[in-house]
């Protein structure tokens, strides 16, 4: 594996790592703030940070007139629609169930990628997805997994899944024209404009009366820096080189990371069943990427 390939895969894994932690950070922030407030604050912090870095490094590109509507559509899918579904959904379902539902994104991405970008759905990608889904199932379907959950919460999480698929489709067209820092900076800024009316209408009074702790502020900053900024930049970089299908299959490792975090942070037992599931998910990832290596050998 050459240096660029290593950077691509490292970027994707880091993005999944940060998004996995976000399920924990969100729950901490929810101890004080409501969903719209949480999303708006993390986007404001993220946008300020990204534009500060981007301007200082002169990495913020101008957006061409013909791409502006696509950029607005990108921001509509994510952060707006995705966070709307995820944030409201996580108020009704557990972090584990939310992460599991999000991990179904690779099931829908190949179909969308085929119709919109003509990406070939190879048998190895399909087999890799099936392996990963089975692995996720092995992890979650145990005595600790609660199948009784809010139907509305589940529906909202699937809204987030649909938004993530739409985001990948639009992002694929823009990633070849603009650097990741430019795209994430603008999408978060536009996202603020989408969320601000909801915040002012439904959560302003609660925000003014809230008394956040240092733990909540730390979790909020972690959400902004790692989940809303770095994770999107890393994912955009990875998607540009791997394509939609091969990038999105890594989303299946989010519940895997959650199980590992629960072991080290929450002292939950890492059972043989969970370790078996983790092994199957990782096997599915390697299987889905095998075609990339073989194609290089043939050339």
VENNOR-V396621 format. One record per backbone hydrogen bond with DSSP energy under -0.5 kcal/mol. CO is the residue of the C=O (numbers start at 1). NH is the residue of the N-H. If there is no record, write none. Layout:
co = [CO | CO]
nh = [NH | NH]
This chain:
co = [2 | 3 | 4 | 5 | 6 | 7 | 8 | 9 | 10 | 11 | 12 | 13 | 14 | 15 | 16 | 17 | 18 | 19 | 20 | 21 | 21 | 22 | 23 | 24 | 25 | 26 | 28 | 29 | 29 | 34 | 35 | 36 | 37 | 38 | 39 | 40 | 41 | 42 | 43 | 44 | 45 | 46 | 47 | 48 | 49 | 50 | 51 | 52 | 53 | 54 | 54 | 59 | 62 | 64 | 64 | 65 | 67 | 68 | 69 | 70 | 71 | 72 | 73 | 74 | 75 | 76 | 77 | 79 | 80 | 81 | 82 | 83 | 84 | 85 | 86 | 88 | 89 | 89 | 92 | 94 | 95 | 96 | 97 | 98 | 99 | 101 | 102 | 104 | 104 | 105 | 105 | 106 | 108 | 109 | 110 | 111 | 112 | 113 | 113 | 114 | 120 | 122 | 123 | 124 | 125 | 126 | 127 | 128 | 129 | 130 | 131 | 132 | 133 | 134 | 135 | 136 | 137 | 140 | 142 | 145 | 147 | 150 | 151 | 152 | 153 | 154 | 155 | 156 | 157 | 158 | 159 | 160 | 161 | 162 | 163 | 164 | 165 | 166 | 167 | 168 | 169 | 170 | 170 | 171 | 172 | 174 | 174 | 179 | 180 | 181 | 182 | 183 | 184 | 185 | 186 | 187 | 188 | 189 | 190 | 191 | 192 | 193 | 195 | 196 | 197 | 198 | 199 | 199 | 203 | 204 | 205 | 206 | 207 | 213 | 214 | 215 | 216 | 217 | 218 | 219 | 220 | 221 | 222 | 222 | 223 | 225 | 226 | 229 | 230 | 231 | 232 | 233 | 234 | 235 | 236 | 237 | 238 | 238 | 239 | 243 | 244 | 245 | 247 | 248 | 249 | 250 | 251 | 253 | 254 | 255 | 256 | 257 | 258 | 259 | 260 | 261 | 261 | 262 | 262 | 269 | 271 | 272 | 273 | 274 | 275 | 276 | 277 | 278 | 279 | 280 | 281 | 282 | 283 | 284 | 285 | 286 | 287 | 289 | 289 | 290 | 291 | 292 | 293 | 294 | 295]
nh = [6 | 7 | 8 | 9 | 10 | 11 | 12 | 13 | 14 | 15 | 16 | 17 | 18 | 19 | 20 | 21 | 22 | 23 | 23 | 24 | 25 | 26 | 27 | 28 | 29 | 30 | 31 | 32 | 33 | 38 | 39 | 40 | 41 | 42 | 43 | 44 | 45 | 46 | 47 | 48 | 49 | 50 | 51 | 52 | 53 | 54 | 55 | 56 | 57 | 59 | 60 | 61 | 64 | 67 | 68 | 68 | 71 | 72 | 73 | 74 | 75 | 76 | 77 | 78 | 80 | 81 | 82 | 83 | 84 | 85 | 86 | 87 | 88 | 89 | 90 | 91 | 92 | 93 | 150 | 98 | 99 | 100 | 101 | 102 | 103 | 104 | 105 | 107 | 108 | 108 | 109 | 110 | 112 | 113 | 114 | 115 | 116 | 117 | 119 | 118 | 122 | 126 | 127 | 128 | 129 | 130 | 131 | 132 | 133 | 134 | 135 | 136 | 137 | 138 | 139 | 140 | 141 | 142 | 145 | 147 | 149 | 154 | 155 | 156 | 157 | 158 | 159 | 160 | 161 | 162 | 163 | 164 | 165 | 166 | 167 | 168 | 169 | 170 | 171 | 172 | 173 | 173 | 174 | 175 | 176 | 177 | 178 | 183 | 184 | 185 | 186 | 187 | 188 | 189 | 190 | 191 | 192 | 193 | 194 | 195 | 196 | 197 | 199 | 200 | 201 | 202 | 203 | 204 | 207 | 208 | 209 | 210 | 210 | 217 | 218 | 219 | 220 | 221 | 222 | 223 | 224 | 225 | 226 | 227 | 228 | 230 | 231 | 233 | 234 | 235 | 236 | 237 | 238 | 239 | 240 | 241 | 241 | 242 | 243 | 247 | 248 | 249 | 250 | 251 | 252 | 253 | 254 | 257 | 258 | 259 | 260 | 261 | 262 | 263 | 264 | 265 | 266 | 266 | 268 | 271 | 275 | 276 | 277 | 278 | 279 | 280 | 281 | 282 | 283 | 284 | 285 | 286 | 287 | 288 | 289 | 290 | 290 | 292 | 293 | 294 | 295 | 296 | 297 | 298 | 299]
